[in-house]
Amino acid sequence: MRLALALKAAVIEEDSAAAEEDKAAAKEDTAAPEEDEAAAKEDTAAPGEDTAAAEEDEVVTDEDKVSAVAFRYMRKTKNAIINPYVCLRNYKESKMAEAKGLSKPVKLKNEMAEFLGATELPRTEITKKLWDYIKANKLQTKTENGKPENAGKFIVADAKLLPIFKNTKSTSKSGKVTDLTNMKEGQTINMMQMAAVVGANIE
């Protein structure tokens, strides 16, 4: 009798222990969804933070309404984020100064002065008049040292342009040498060399 009672008590204890384990497992299962929900909330919060950061980045362009060129200039300067208005003003002033430099009259060398009929002209006007002459006389060609065909990136030297071209012997900032001193009538220059030609024919 005592043995039977002892065995029955042992079985009850085992059942109780198993029940407790089941309850603990159930609690863990309910905790897991809560953790997943918290993680999901963090994930949903992250896009909001990214949106806020994006809005902060857009503040400069939205507030100042500057052009893409001006904005690139601003980004290169140290105070672009601190005071974008200052950067925009500096950008405009630098462009104005550059424009004034190009529009300032310069003294022409004899060959250019004779060709243009003036002793002083702004660089922009010199370049314009040269191109007006080239286009009016159809002196462009698509092949190096080719015949004039009124189109192309090469410019044919006629009798009037030749003295101006032959004055050119210069070295660019990148080290490229442009030497047209031995040029002959009918030969060509690349249109990219026109800046060197203009620079070589002013004092």
C-alpha positions as CSV (number, residue, x, y, z in Angstrom):
1,M,0.0,0.0,0.0
2,R,2.7,2.5,1.0
3,L,4.6,1.5,-2.2
4,A,1.6,2.3,-4.4
5,L,1.1,5.6,-2.7
6,A,4.7,6.5,-3.2
7,L,4.6,5.6,-6.9
8,K,1.4,7.7,-7.3
9,A,3.0,10.7,-5.7
10,A,6.0,10.4,-8.0
11,V,3.8,10.4,-11.1
12,I,2.0,13.5,-9.9
13,E,5.3,15.3,-9.3
14,E,6.5,14.4,-12.8
15,D,3.2,15.6,-14.3
16,S,3.5,18.9,-12.4
17,A,7.0,19.4,-13.5
18,A,6.0,18.7,-17.1
19,A,3.2,21.2,-16.8
20,E,5.5,23.9,-15.5
21,E,7.9,23.3,-18.5
22,D,5.0,23.6,-20.9
23,K,4.0,26.9,-19.3
24,A,7.6,28.2,-19.5
25,A,7.8,27.2,-23.2
26,A,4.5,29.0,-23.9
27,K,5.8,32.2,-22.3
28,E,8.9,32.0,-24.5
29,D,6.7,31.5,-27.6
30,T,4.6,34.6,-26.7
31,A,7.8,36.6,-26.0
32,A,9.2,35.8,-29.5
33,P,6.4,37.6,-31.4
34,E,6.8,40.6,-29.1
35,E,10.6,40.7,-30.0
36,D,9.7,40.4,-33.7
37,E,7.2,43.2,-33.3
38,A,9.8,45.4,-31.6
39,A,12.3,44.7,-34.4
40,A,9.6,45.5,-37.0
41,K,9.0,48.8,-35.3
42,E,12.7,49.6,-35.4
43,D,12.8,48.7,-39.1
44,T,9.8,51.0,-39.8
45,A,11.5,53.8,-37.8
46,A,14.7,53.5,-39.9
47,P,13.1,54.7,-43.1
48,G,11.7,57.7,-41.3
49,E,15.2,58.6,-40.1
50,D,16.4,58.2,-43.7
51,T,13.7,60.4,-44.9
52,A,14.6,63.1,-42.3
53,A,18.2,62.9,-43.4
54,A,17.3,63.2,-47.0
55,E,15.1,66.3,-46.2
56,E,18.1,67.8,-44.4
57,D,20.3,67.2,-47.5
58,E,17.6,68.9,-49.6
59,V,17.3,72.0,-47.5
60,V,20.2,73.8,-49.3
61,T,18.8,73.3,-52.8
62,D,15.1,73.9,-51.8
63,E,15.7,77.1,-49.8
64,D,18.2,78.8,-52.1
65,K,16.7,77.6,-55.4
66,V,20.2,77.8,-57.1
67,S,21.1,76.3,-60.4
68,A,22.9,73.0,-60.6
69,V,26.2,74.7,-61.5
70,A,25.9,77.0,-58.5
71,F,25.1,74.1,-56.2
72,R,28.2,72.2,-57.4
73,Y,30.3,75.3,-56.6
74,M,28.8,75.5,-53.2
75,R,29.5,71.9,-52.4
76,K,33.2,72.5,-53.1
77,T,33.5,75.2,-50.5
78,K,33.9,74.7,-46.8
79,N,31.1,77.0,-45.8
80,A,28.5,75.6,-48.3
81,I,26.4,74.0,-45.6
82,I,26.9,76.7,-43.0
83,N,25.9,79.6,-45.2
84,P,24.8,78.7,-48.7
85,Y,23.9,82.3,-49.5
86,V,27.5,83.4,-49.1
87,C,28.6,80.6,-51.4
88,L,26.1,81.6,-54.1
89,R,27.1,85.2,-53.8
90,N,30.8,84.3,-54.2
91,Y,30.0,82.1,-57.2
92,K,28.1,85.0,-58.9
93,E,30.9,87.4,-58.2
94,S,33.6,85.0,-59.6
95,K,31.5,84.6,-62.8
96,M,31.1,88.3,-63.1
97,A,34.8,88.9,-62.6
98,E,35.5,86.3,-65.3
99,A,33.1,87.9,-67.7
100,K,34.6,91.3,-67.1
101,G,38.0,89.9,-67.8
102,L,36.9,88.5,-71.1
103,S,35.0,91.7,-72.0
104,K,38.0,94.0,-71.2
105,P,39.6,95.4,-74.4
106,V,43.1,94.2,-75.2
107,K,45.7,95.5,-77.5
108,L,46.1,93.6,-80.8
109,K,49.3,92.8,-82.6
110,N,49.8,94.3,-86.0
111,E,48.6,91.3,-88.1
112,M,45.4,90.9,-86.1
113,A,44.8,94.7,-85.9
114,E,45.1,94.9,-89.7
115,F,42.8,91.9,-90.2
116,L,40.1,93.2,-87.8
117,G,40.5,96.9,-88.5
118,A,40.9,97.8,-84.9
119,T,43.8,98.2,-82.4
120,E,41.9,97.1,-79.3
121,L,39.0,94.7,-78.8
122,P,37.7,92.3,-76.1
123,R,38.8,88.7,-76.5
124,T,35.1,87.6,-77.0
125,E,34.8,90.1,-79.9
126,I,38.1,88.9,-81.5
127,T,36.9,85.3,-81.4
128,K,33.5,86.3,-82.8
129,K,34.9,88.3,-85.7
130,L,37.3,85.5,-86.6
131,W,34.5,83.0,-86.7
132,D,32.3,85.3,-88.7
133,Y,35.0,85.5,-91.3
134,I,35.7,81.8,-91.3
135,K,32.0,81.0,-91.8
136,A,31.4,83.7,-94.3
137,N,34.2,82.3,-96.5
138,K,33.3,78.7,-95.8
139,L,36.8,77.8,-94.5
140,Q,35.9,74.8,-92.5
141,T,36.7,71.2,-93.5
142,K,36.2,67.8,-92.0
143,T,39.6,66.5,-92.8
144,E,43.1,67.7,-91.8
145,N,44.6,69.9,-94.6
146,G,41.5,69.2,-96.7
147,K,39.7,71.5,-99.0
148,P,37.1,74.0,-97.7
149,E,33.6,72.5,-97.5
150,N,31.9,74.8,-95.0
151,A,31.7,72.2,-92.3
152,G,34.0,70.3,-90.0
153,K,36.4,70.9,-87.0
154,F,39.3,72.0,-89.1
155,I,39.9,75.6,-90.4
156,V,41.7,76.2,-93.6
157,A,44.2,79.0,-93.6
158,D,43.6,81.4,-96.5
159,A,45.9,84.3,-97.5
160,K,44.3,86.6,-94.9
161,L,44.3,84.2,-91.9
162,L,47.8,82.8,-92.6
163,P,49.7,85.7,-91.0
164,I,47.6,85.5,-87.9
165,F,48.0,81.8,-87.6
166,K,51.8,82.0,-88.2
167,N,52.1,84.2,-85.1
168,T,51.1,81.3,-82.9
169,K,53.7,79.5,-80.8
170,S,52.5,78.8,-77.3
171,T,52.4,76.2,-74.6
172,S,49.2,75.5,-72.7
173,K,49.0,74.9,-68.9
174,S,48.9,71.2,-69.6
175,G,52.1,71.4,-71.5
176,K,50.7,71.1,-75.0
177,V,52.7,73.1,-77.6
178,T,50.9,74.8,-80.5
179,D,53.4,75.9,-83.1
180,L,52.0,77.3,-86.4
181,T,55.0,79.4,-87.4
182,N,55.8,77.2,-90.4
183,M,52.2,76.9,-91.6
184,K,51.4,77.4,-95.3
185,E,48.3,78.6,-97.1
186,G,45.8,75.8,-97.6
187,Q,46.8,73.9,-94.5
188,T,44.5,73.6,-91.5
189,I,44.3,74.1,-87.8
190,N,42.0,72.4,-85.4
191,M,39.2,74.6,-84.1
192,M,40.4,73.9,-80.5
193,Q,43.6,75.8,-81.4
194,M,41.7,79.0,-82.0
195,A,42.2,80.1,-78.3
196,A,45.9,79.8,-78.8
197,V,45.7,81.8,-82.0
198,V,43.8,84.6,-80.3
199,G,46.2,84.6,-77.3
200,A,49.2,84.8,-79.6
201,N,47.9,87.8,-81.4
202,I,47.3,90.2,-78.5
203,E,49.8,92.2,-76.5
